[in-house]
Amino acid sequence: MWLGYVPRLSHARHASALHAMASALGQRAHHMTTIADGGC
C-alpha cells in the first residue's frame, strides 16, 4: 500500500516543482519581451 503511494506523492511534488520553475521562467521571459517592446 505504502509502496504504491509514496512514488505517486514524490512524482506529484516533482511535477509541482517543475511547474513552478516553468512558471517563473515564463514570467521572466514575458517581462524581458515587454522591456524589449518598450513597455514597463
CHARMM internal coordinates of N, CA and C (Angstrom, degrees):
IC EDIT
DIST 1 N 1 CA 1.4629
DIST 1 CA 1 C 1.5317
ANGL 1 N 1 CA 1 C 110.44
DIST 1 C 2 N 1.3275
ANGL 1 CA 1 C 2 N 115.69
DIHE 1 N 1 CA 1 C 2 N -52.80
DIST 2 N 2 CA 1.4621
ANGL 1 C 2 N 2 CA 118.88
DIHE 1 CA 1 C 2 N 2 CA 179.78
DIST 2 CA 2 C 1.5268
ANGL 2 N 2 CA 2 C 111.80
DIHE 1 C 2 N 2 CA 2 C -67.06
DIST 2 C 3 N 1.3509
ANGL 2 CA 2 C 3 N 115.12
DIHE 2 N 2 CA 2 C 3 N -34.53
DIST 3 N 3 CA 1.4596
ANGL 2 C 3 N 3 CA 118.79
DIHE 2 CA 2 C 3 N 3 CA -178.00
DIST 3 CA 3 C 1.5251
ANGL 3 N 3 CA 3 C 111.53
DIHE 2 C 3 N 3 CA 3 C -63.96
DIST 3 C 4 N 1.3281
ANGL 3 CA 3 C 4 N 117.23
DIHE 3 N 3 CA 3 C 4 N -26.94
DIST 4 N 4 CA 1.4591
ANGL 3 C 4 N 4 CA 119.88
DIHE 3 CA 3 C 4 N 4 CA 178.99
DIST 4 CA 4 C 1.5209
ANGL 4 N 4 CA 4 C 111.77
DIHE 3 C 4 N 4 CA 4 C -88.49
DIST 4 C 5 N 1.3273
ANGL 4 CA 4 C 5 N 115.80
DIHE 4 N 4 CA 4 C 5 N -20.87
DIST 5 N 5 CA 1.4639
ANGL 4 C 5 N 5 CA 120.39
DIHE 4 CA 4 C 5 N 5 CA -175.45
DIST 5 CA 5 C 1.5294
ANGL 5 N 5 CA 5 C 112.63
DIHE 4 C 5 N 5 CA 5 C -87.04
DIST 5 C 6 N 1.3286
ANGL 5 CA 5 C 6 N 116.29
DIHE 5 N 5 CA 5 C 6 N -40.95
DIST 6 N 6 CA 1.4630
ANGL 5 C 6 N 6 CA 120.97
DIHE 5 CA 5 C 6 N 6 CA -176.15
DIST 6 CA 6 C 1.5373
ANGL 6 N 6 CA 6 C 113.42
DIHE 5 C 6 N 6 CA 6 C -60.67
DIST 6 C 7 N 1.3478
ANGL 6 CA 6 C 7 N 119.47
DIHE 6 N 6 CA 6 C 7 N -49.57
DIST 7 N 7 CA 1.4613
ANGL 6 C 7 N 7 CA 119.22
DIHE 6 CA 6 C 7 N 7 CA 179.47
DIST 7 CA 7 C 1.5266
ANGL 7 N 7 CA 7 C 112.41
DIHE 6 C 7 N 7 CA 7 C -59.83
DIST 7 C 8 N 1.3215
ANGL 7 CA 7 C 8 N 116.47
DIHE 7 N 7 CA 7 C 8 N -34.10
DIST 8 N 8 CA 1.4649
ANGL 7 C 8 N 8 CA 119.69
DIHE 7 CA 7 C 8 N 8 CA 179.99
DIST 8 CA 8 C 1.5211
ANGL 8 N 8 CA 8 C 110.20
DIHE 7 C 8 N 8 CA 8 C -67.34
DIST 8 C 9 N 1.3292
ANGL 8 CA 8 C 9 N 115.89
DIHE 8 N 8 CA 8 C 9 N -41.05
DIST 9 N 9 CA 1.4585
ANGL 8 C 9 N 9 CA 120.81
DIHE 8 CA 8 C 9 N 9 CA 178.73
DIST 9 CA 9 C 1.5266
ANGL 9 N 9 CA 9 C 109.63
DIHE 8 C 9 N 9 CA 9 C -65.75
DIST 9 C 10 N 1.3350
ANGL 9 CA 9 C 10 N 116.23
DIHE 9 N 9 CA 9 C 10 N -42.01
DIST 10 N 10 CA 1.4574
ANGL 9 C 10 N 10 CA 121.48
DIHE 9 CA 9 C 10 N 10 CA 179.65
DIST 10 CA 10 C 1.5196
ANGL 10 N 10 CA 10 C 110.22
DIHE 9 C 10 N 10 CA 10 C -63.69
DIST 10 C 11 N 1.3260
ANGL 10 CA 10 C 11 N 116.63
DIHE 10 N 10 CA 10 C 11 N -41.81
DIST 11 N 11 CA 1.4628
ANGL 10 C 11 N 11 CA 120.93
DIHE 10 CA 10 C 11 N 11 CA -179.32
DIST 11 CA 11 C 1.5251
ANGL 11 N 11 CA 11 C 110.58
DIHE 10 C 11 N 11 CA 11 C -65.29
DIST 11 C 12 N 1.3333
ANGL 11 CA 11 C 12 N 116.04
DIHE 11 N 11 CA 11 C 12 N -40.01
DIST 12 N 12 CA 1.4626
ANGL 11 C 12 N 12 CA 120.27
DIHE 11 CA 11 C 12 N 12 CA -179.72
DIST 12 CA 12 C 1.5258
ANGL 12 N 12 CA 12 C 110.01
DIHE 11 C 12 N 12 CA 12 C -63.98
DIST 12 C 13 N 1.3298
ANGL 12 CA 12 C 13 N 116.12
DIHE 12 N 12 CA 12 C 13 N -40.74
DIST 13 N 13 CA 1.4654
ANGL 12 C 13 N 13 CA 120.04
DIHE 12 CA 12 C 13 N 13 CA -179.73
DIST 13 CA 13 C 1.5239
ANGL 13 N 13 CA 13 C 109.91
DIHE 12 C 13 N 13 CA 13 C -67.21
DIST 13 C 14 N 1.3325
ANGL 13 CA 13 C 14 N 116.79
DIHE 13 N 13 CA 13 C 14 N -40.15
DIST 14 N 14 CA 1.4523
ANGL 13 C 14 N 14 CA 121.35
DIHE 13 CA 13 C 14 N 14 CA -179.69
DIST 14 CA 14 C 1.5210
ANGL 14 N 14 CA 14 C 110.66
DIHE 13 C 14 N 14 CA 14 C -65.66
DIST 14 C 15 N 1.3308
ANGL 14 CA 14 C 15 N 116.02
DIHE 14 N 14 CA 14 C 15 N -42.14
DIST 15 N 15 CA 1.4619
ANGL 14 C 15 N 15 CA 120.75
DIHE 14 CA 14 C 15 N 15 CA 179.31
DIST 15 CA 15 C 1.5254
ANGL 15 N 15 CA 15 C 109.81
DIHE 14 C 15 N 15 CA 15 C -64.74
DIST 15 C 16 N 1.3303
ANGL 15 CA 15 C 16 N 116.11
DIHE 15 N 15 CA 15 C 16 N -37.23
DIST 16 N 16 CA 1.4589
ANGL 15 C 16 N 16 CA 120.69
DIHE 15 CA 15 C 16 N 16 CA 179.42
DIST 16 CA 16 C 1.5237
ANGL 16 N 16 CA 16 C 110.31
DIHE 15 C 16 N 16 CA 16 C -65.07
DIST 16 C 17 N 1.3324
ANGL 16 CA 16 C 17 N 116.71
DIHE 16 N 16 CA 16 C 17 N -41.14
DIST 17 N 17 CA 1.4589
ANGL 16 C 17 N 17 CA 121.22
DIHE 16 CA 16 C 17 N 17 CA 179.09
DIST 17 CA 17 C 1.5234
ANGL 17 N 17 CA 17 C 110.17
DIHE 16 C 17 N 17 CA 17 C -64.89
DIST 17 C 18 N 1.3390
ANGL 17 CA 17 C 18 N 116.57
DIHE 17 N 17 CA 17 C 18 N -41.92
DIST 18 N 18 CA 1.4627
ANGL 17 C 18 N 18 CA 120.52
DIHE 17 CA 17 C 18 N 18 CA 178.81
DIST 18 CA 18 C 1.5240
ANGL 18 N 18 CA 18 C 110.22
DIHE 17 C 18 N 18 CA 18 C -64.06
DIST 18 C 19 N 1.3202
ANGL 18 CA 18 C 19 N 116.66
DIHE 18 N 18 CA 18 C 19 N -40.00
DIST 19 N 19 CA 1.4619
ANGL 18 C 19 N 19 CA 120.81
DIHE 18 CA 18 C 19 N 19 CA -179.38
DIST 19 CA 19 C 1.5266
ANGL 19 N 19 CA 19 C 110.41
DIHE 18 C 19 N 19 CA 19 C -65.57
DIST 19 C 20 N 1.3353
ANGL 19 CA 19 C 20 N 116.54
DIHE 19 N 19 CA 19 C 20 N -41.26
DIST 20 N 20 CA 1.4595
ANGL 19 C 20 N 20 CA 120.68
DIHE 19 CA 19 C 20 N 20 CA 179.57
DIST 20 CA 20 C 1.5235
ANGL 20 N 20 CA 20 C 110.51
DIHE 19 C 20 N 20 CA 20 C -64.66
DIST 20 C 21 N 1.3454
ANGL 20 CA 20 C 21 N 115.93
DIHE 20 N 20 CA 20 C 21 N -40.27
DIST 21 N 21 CA 1.4622
ANGL 20 C 21 N 21 CA 120.77
DIHE 20 CA 20 C 21 N 21 CA 179.53
DIST 21 CA 21 C 1.5254
ANGL 21 N 21 CA 21 C 110.65
DIHE 20 C 21 N 21 CA 21 C -65.90
DIST 21 C 22 N 1.3337
ANGL 21 CA 21 C 22 N 115.77
DIHE 21 N 21 CA 21 C 22 N -44.48
DIST 22 N 22 CA 1.4628
ANGL 21 C 22 N 22 CA 120.46
DIHE 21 CA 21 C 22 N 22 CA 179.79
DIST 22 CA 22 C 1.5267
ANGL 22 N 22 CA 22 C 110.28
DIHE 21 C 22 N 22 CA 22 C -64.10
DIST 22 C 23 N 1.3243
ANGL 22 CA 22 C 23 N 116.24
DIHE 22 N 22 CA 22 C 23 N -37.73
DIST 23 N 23 CA 1.4591
ANGL 22 C 23 N 23 CA 120.71
DIHE 22 CA 22 C 23 N 23 CA 179.68
DIST 23 CA 23 C 1.5264
ANGL 23 N 23 CA 23 C 110.61
DIHE 22 C 23 N 23 CA 23 C -65.27
DIST 23 C 24 N 1.3358
ANGL 23 CA 23 C 24 N 116.46
DIHE 23 N 23 CA 23 C 24 N -42.58
DIST 24 N 24 CA 1.4607
ANGL 23 C 24 N 24 CA 120.89
DIHE 23 CA 23 C 24 N 24 CA 179.16
DIST 24 CA 24 C 1.5255
ANGL 24 N 24 CA 24 C 110.38
DIHE 23 C 24 N 24 CA 24 C -64.27
DIST 24 C 25 N 1.3388
ANGL 24 CA 24 C 25 N 116.47
DIHE 24 N 24 CA 24 C 25 N -42.66
DIST 25 N 25 CA 1.4589
ANGL 24 C 25 N 25 CA 120.43
DIHE 24 CA 24 C 25 N 25 CA 178.80
DIST 25 CA 25 C 1.5241
ANGL 25 N 25 CA 25 C 110.39
DIHE 24 C 25 N 25 CA 25 C -64.47
DIST 25 C 26 N 1.3271
ANGL 25 CA 25 C 26 N 116.72
DIHE 25 N 25 CA 25 C 26 N -39.15
DIST 26 N 26 CA 1.4581
ANGL 25 C 26 N 26 CA 121.29
DIHE 25 CA 25 C 26 N 26 CA 179.83
DIST 26 CA 26 C 1.5198
ANGL 26 N 26 CA 26 C 110.94
DIHE 25 C 26 N 26 CA 26 C -64.16
DIST 26 C 27 N 1.3275
ANGL 26 CA 26 C 27 N 117.21
DIHE 26 N 26 CA 26 C 27 N -42.29
DIST 27 N 27 CA 1.4626
ANGL 26 C 27 N 27 CA 121.08
DIHE 26 CA 26 C 27 N 27 CA 179.41
DIST 27 CA 27 C 1.5238
ANGL 27 N 27 CA 27 C 110.28
DIHE 26 C 27 N 27 CA 27 C -66.33
DIST 27 C 28 N 1.3292
ANGL 27 CA 27 C 28 N 117.05
DIHE 27 N 27 CA 27 C 28 N -39.27
DIST 28 N 28 CA 1.4585
ANGL 27 C 28 N 28 CA 121.03
DIHE 27 CA 27 C 28 N 28 CA 179.86
DIST 28 CA 28 C 1.5260
ANGL 28 N 28 CA 28 C 110.14
DIHE 27 C 28 N 28 CA 28 C -65.84
DIST 28 C 29 N 1.3398
ANGL 28 CA 28 C 29 N 115.97
DIHE 28 N 28 CA 28 C 29 N -42.71
DIST 29 N 29 CA 1.4614
ANGL 28 C 29 N 29 CA 120.50
DIHE 28 CA 28 C 29 N 29 CA 179.33
DIST 29 CA 29 C 1.5267
ANGL 29 N 29 CA 29 C 109.88
DIHE 28 C 29 N 29 CA 29 C -63.73
DIST 29 C 30 N 1.3165
ANGL 29 CA 29 C 30 N 117.26
DIHE 29 N 29 CA 29 C 30 N -40.63
DIST 30 N 30 CA 1.4674
ANGL 29 C 30 N 30 CA 121.59
DIHE 29 CA 29 C 30 N 30 CA 179.69
DIST 30 CA 30 C 1.5275
ANGL 30 N 30 CA 30 C 109.69
DIHE 29 C 30 N 30 CA 30 C -65.46
DIST 30 C 31 N 1.3216
ANGL 30 CA 30 C 31 N 117.20
DIHE 30 N 30 CA 30 C 31 N -39.01
DIST 31 N 31 CA 1.4598
ANGL 30 C 31 N 31 CA 122.12
DIHE 30 CA 30 C 31 N 31 CA 179.19
DIST 31 CA 31 C 1.5257
ANGL 31 N 31 CA 31 C 109.65
DIHE 30 C 31 N 31 CA 31 C -64.64
DIST 31 C 32 N 1.3377
ANGL 31 CA 31 C 32 N 116.98
DIHE 31 N 31 CA 31 C 32 N -42.11
DIST 32 N 32 CA 1.4605
ANGL 31 C 32 N 32 CA 121.82
DIHE 31 CA 31 C 32 N 32 CA 179.09
DIST 32 CA 32 C 1.5248
ANGL 32 N 32 CA 32 C 110.39
DIHE 31 C 32 N 32 CA 32 C -63.72
DIST 32 C 33 N 1.3329
ANGL 32 CA 32 C 33 N 117.31
DIHE 32 N 32 CA 32 C 33 N -42.09
DIST 33 N 33 CA 1.4618
ANGL 32 C 33 N 33 CA 120.03
DIHE 32 CA 32 C 33 N 33 CA -179.22
DIST 33 CA 33 C 1.5150
ANGL 33 N 33 CA 33 C 110.11
DIHE 32 C 33 N 33 CA 33 C -66.61
DIST 33 C 34 N 1.3237
ANGL 33 CA 33 C 34 N 116.59
DIHE 33 N 33 CA 33 C 34 N -36.41
DIST 34 N 34 CA 1.4643
ANGL 33 C 34 N 34 CA 120.03
DIHE 33 CA 33 C 34 N 34 CA 179.51
DIST 34 CA 34 C 1.5261
ANGL 34 N 34 CA 34 C 109.93
DIHE 33 C 34 N 34 CA 34 C -64.66
DIST 34 C 35 N 1.3229
ANGL 34 CA 34 C 35 N 117.22
DIHE 34 N 34 CA 34 C 35 N -40.99
DIST 35 N 35 CA 1.4647
ANGL 34 C 35 N 35 CA 121.57
DIHE 34 CA 34 C 35 N 35 CA 177.87
DIST 35 CA 35 C 1.5290
ANGL 35 N 35 CA 35 C 109.53
DIHE 34 C 35 N 35 CA 35 C -64.19
DIST 35 C 36 N 1.3327
ANGL 35 CA 35 C 36 N 116.11
DIHE 35 N 35 CA 35 C 36 N -42.93
DIST 36 N 36 CA 1.4602
ANGL 35 C 36 N 36 CA 120.72
DIHE 35 CA 35 C 36 N 36 CA -179.45
DIST 36 CA 36 C 1.5284
ANGL 36 N 36 CA 36 C 110.79
DIHE 35 C 36 N 36 CA 36 C -63.72
DIST 36 C 37 N 1.3243
ANGL 36 CA 36 C 37 N 116.76
DIHE 36 N 36 CA 36 C 37 N -31.12
DIST 37 N 37 CA 1.4645
ANGL 36 C 37 N 37 CA 120.95
DIHE 36 CA 36 C 37 N 37 CA 179.98
DIST 37 CA 37 C 1.5274
ANGL 37 N 37 CA 37 C 111.66
DIHE 36 C 37 N 37 CA 37 C -81.57
DIST 37 C 38 N 1.3247
ANGL 37 CA 37 C 38 N 116.82
DIHE 37 N 37 CA 37 C 38 N -5.32
DIST 38 N 38 CA 1.4545
ANGL 37 C 38 N 38 CA 120.42
DIHE 37 CA 37 C 38 N 38 CA 177.78
DIST 38 CA 38 C 1.5225
ANGL 38 N 38 CA 38 C 112.90
DIHE 37 C 38 N 38 CA 38 C 91.57
DIST 38 C 39 N 1.3241
ANGL 38 CA 38 C 39 N 117.50
DIHE 38 N 38 CA 38 C 39 N 10.05
DIST 39 N 39 CA 1.4671
ANGL 38 C 39 N 39 CA 120.66
DIHE 38 CA 38 C 39 N 39 CA 177.65
DIST 39 CA 39 C 1.5157
ANGL 39 N 39 CA 39 C 110.41
DIHE 38 C 39 N 39 CA 39 C -85.17
DIST 39 C 40 N 1.3584
ANGL 39 CA 39 C 40 N 115.83
DIHE 39 N 39 CA 39 C 40 N -173.71
DIST 40 N 40 CA 1.4486
ANGL 39 C 40 N 40 CA 117.34
DIHE 39 CA 39 C 40 N 40 CA -179.88
DIST 40 CA 40 C 1.5111
ANGL 40 N 40 CA 40 C 110.90
DIHE 39 C 40 N 40 CA 40 C -91.16
END
COOR INIT
IC SEED 1 N 1 CA 1 C
IC BUILD
